[in-house]
Amino acid sequence: MEMKTTDLALIEKNDLFSDIDFESVKYMLEHCILRTLKAGERLIEPDSQNEHLHLILEGSLNVYLLEKESQQYTVLSAGECVGEISIVDGKYPSALVIAAEASRILSIPIDTVWSLLNNSHQVAGNLLGILVSRMRNDNKAIINSTIREKLFEQQAYIDALTGVYNRHWMNKAFPRTIQRCMRNKKPFGVMVLDIDHFKKINDAHGHLVGDAALKSIARCVQENLRPQDLLVRYGGEEFAVLLAEANLAEATMVAERLRSKVEKNEIRSRAIEVRATLSIGITMTQNTDDLDHLIHEADQALYLAKQRGRNRIEIYQ
């Protein structure tokens, strides 16, 4: 096929022919196909064998990792090529490629591609460079995807206001730690903490001060737990703690430290200073892994602490 001078100039600018004597390989392109794609027209599909290396002369192509046009991976523009991986490995393409706009493509048949590679080390080097670049981009995409997944997972488990873990995380993490304690025949406890008269803080000073109080108390509690203890925001003004490998004396000591530290904690917000106290209920065991049952027992002890005057600790009997 005889090509126009303008087309040859565009082909020569393609990455595949970078830094080579184009005249020495131009004759090998006589069996190539010049194609014009409409916007939205498909060039490569995952369920169809690809037998061409496609050079983009004008326009751009969208690349999707799935068969459906729902997850765009990248956009290829003039000067780039597509289809090289399926040409090299002889397998079906792994992506869907669609014209993002009206585009002109030079499709090089597979046998011509191999002839170019066999006759020009520079063309082979350029194609290898294109493949390496794609692999690097794929690796970056995988890394970024993994980072995003971890971030989304972390966000799903973190209470947005206080920054401590939430109840969703508790339902996964607490049972694992409980099972470990039981396997090792170690005692453990569950503690439920409630901020006393929290509604009065909100009513008297507004929700911004109330939010500041929640954040300050969560931070105070977190800083005064043992490294192995697990803290979650259980509900509105309630927190739950799993005391791993703790006997009754150790659990009571931790609870008293929290109660005392929160009582002395100064909460400042918008030039307002407030104080708060905690009521704490604890249940101890090494015989059951039923988290709902343990929370229920700790709640009963918490209810008793409130009945008996608040700002105190009660143990479930």
N, C-alpha and C positions, 0 to 999 in steps of 0.2 A: 504494500500500500504506500503510495506516494504521499508524503506529508507536506503541509505548508511550512514555510520558513518560520512563521510565528509559533507553530506547534513545536517544531524542533527546538526553538529557543526555550520554550517552557519545559520541554522534556530534559534538556541539558541542565536546567536549573534544579532538577529533582535531586533529592538526597542520594538516590541510588547512583547517580553519575557525578557526584561531587569530586572535584580535583582530578578528573581524568581527561584524556584526549578523546572527546566525544566522537570525533570523526572516525576513530579507530573501531568504534562499536556501533555506529549509527546504522550501518548496513544490515545489522542483525535484527533491526526492529521492523523490517518490512512486512512481517506477518502479524504485527500487533493490531489491535482494534481500538479505534478512537470512538468513545461513547459519550453521549450527552445524557445526563440524568436529570429528571425533573425533581423538584423538592419533594421529599417523602418517598422517592423510588428506592427500592432495596437493591443493594449491590452484592452483599454477602449474607447468607443465612446459615445458621448453625446446622440445619438438617439437610444441607445441599453441598455436594462436593465442590470445592473451589479449585479451578484449574488455571487461574491467572494471578499474576502479581499486578495490582492496580496502582498506577501512578496518578496522583491528583494534579491536574494541570491548572484547573480553575475551580473555584467554589470550595466547599467543605463537606465533610462527612461526619455524621454522628455515629459513635460506636457504643453499643449496649452489650452488657455482659449476659443478659437474659434474652430469650427469644422475643419477649414482649418489650415494647418501648416504654419500660417503667424505670429502669436503672441505668442512666447514662453514665458511661465510664469516661469517655474522653471525646474530643473533637479533633479531627485531622483536617489540615488545611493544605492549600496549594504548596507543592514542593515535597510533600510527604507521600508515603505509600501505605498500602494495606493489603493483607492477604499473604504476607511473607511467611507466617508461621505454618499455615496449612500447606503452603508450597513445600517448605522444608521437611515437615514431618509426614506429609501425605495423608493426614487425617482430616476429618470434617472440621470446619472453623469452629472456634469457641465463642464467637461473638456475632452479633447482628450489626450490620453496617448499612446505614441509610443516608441518602443525600440530605444534608441540612438545608441546602438551597440548590438552585440550578447549578450543576457542576459538569465539568468535562474531565473525562478519565481516559488514560491510555492503559489498556489491558494487555499485559504481556503474557502469552501462553507459557505454560510450564516448561515445555521443551526449550523455548527461547531463553527463559530464565536460566536454565542449567547451562545452555551454550554460553551465555554472557558470563556466568560464574567460572566456567572452565577456561574461557579465553581471556579473561581479564582479572588479574589478582586484585586490582583496585576496586572493581565492581564487587567482587567477593568480600573484600575488606569493608566496603561501604555497607553491604547488606548485613555483615556480621555486626557492624557498629549500630545499625538500626535495630537489630534483634537485641543486642545488649542494652540499648537505651530503653527498649520496650520492657525488658526484664527488670531494669532498675525502677522504671515507673510502676510496674506491677508490684514490686516489692514495697515501694513507698505507699502504694494504695492499700496493700495488705496491712502494713504497719499502721497507717492512719486509720484504717477500718477497725483494727484491733484496739487502738487507743480510744476511738469513739465508742466502741462497744463497752470497754471497761469504764469509760466516763459515764455512759448511760446507765450501766449496771450500778455504778457507785451512786449516781443520782437517785436511782430507784430505791436504794437502801438507806439513804441519808435524809434525816429530817431537815427540811430547807431552812427552818427558823433557827434551830439550836445547833445544827451541825453534828449532832450525835446520831447514832443509828436509829432506825425507825422500827415499827412493829413488824413490818415485812421481813426485815433482816433478822429480827428476834426469832421468828418462826423457823428460820433456817439455822441460825448459829447456836441458839440455846440448846436445842435437842442434841446437836453434835457434841457440845461440851458436856452435857449431862451424861450422854452415853460413855464418853471417855472417863468421866469420874466413876461411873458405875463399873466399867471394866477394870479399873485400877483399884476398886473398892475404897474410894475416897469419898468423904462426905461433901455435901455442897448445899447451898441455900439459895432461895429466891427471895428477893427483897422488893417491895413496892413502896415508892416514895410519893407523897402528895404534898404540894405546896399549900400550906394552911391559909385559908381566907383569900385565895387568889382572886376570887370574884370581886372582893372589896378593893383590891389594888386596881383592877380594871375599871370598876365603877367610879373610884375616887380620882384616878389620874389618867384614864384613857388607855386604849389598846397599845399605843406606842410604848408607854411605860410598862404595861403588862408584858409586851414582847421582850423588852429589855430585861425585865425580871426573869423571864424564862431562860433567856440566853445566858444571863449571868449565873443563875443557879445551876444550869446544865454544865457550864464550864467549871464551876466550883466543885460540883459532884465528880466530874470526870477527873479533875486534878487530884482528888483525894481518895480515889479507889486504888486497889492494888493492880499491878500490871495484868494479872490473869482474870480480873473481873470484867464482865460485859455489861455495858450500859446502853439502854434504849429509851427513847421517849415513847411511853406506852399509850398515852392519850393526852388530851388537853393539858392539864398541869400535873400529870402523873408520869413517873419514870419507873422503870423496872431494871433490876440489877441481878445478874447471875453471879453468885459468889462461888467460884470454882475452888474445889479442894479446901473448903473452909469448915471448921467445926463451929459449934455454937458460940464459943468464947471469941473466936476470930471474927465471926459474922457480927457479933454484938459490938466488938471493938470498931470495925469498919463503919457500922451504922452510927455509932456514937460520934465518930470523927466527922461523918457527913453532917449529922444534925448540928453539931457544934460549929463547924465551919460555915454552914449556911446561915445560922443564926447571927454570926458575926459579920457576914458578908454585906458590904455596902453596895447598894444598887443605885446607880446614878443615871438619870436620863432627862434631858431637856431641863437642866437645873433643878430637877426634883430628885430627892434622895428617899428611898424606901427601904424597908427591911422586911424579911420574910423568914418563916420557919418551916420545918419539915415534920410531918408525921410519917412514921416508918413502920411497916409490918414485915415480919420475916417468918419464913418457914424453912425448916432444916430437914434434910433427909439424905439417905444414900440408897434408898430402896425403890424409888419410882421414877420413871422417865416421862410421866404424863405431865407435860408442861401446863396444860389448862388447869389440871388439878392443883398443881403447885401455885400457880398464880391465884387461884381461888382461895387457897389457904392463906397466902400472904395478904390478900385483900381483906380477909376476915380479921387478921391481926391488925391491919391498917385501920379498919373500922373501929376496932377496940381502942386503938391509940387516939383516935379522934374523939371517941366517947369519953375518954379519961382526961381530956384537956388539951390535946394536940401538943406539938413540939416535943414528941416523945417517941419511944420505941416500944413495940410490943412483939412478943414471940408467939407464934401459933402453937397452941396446946392441943 
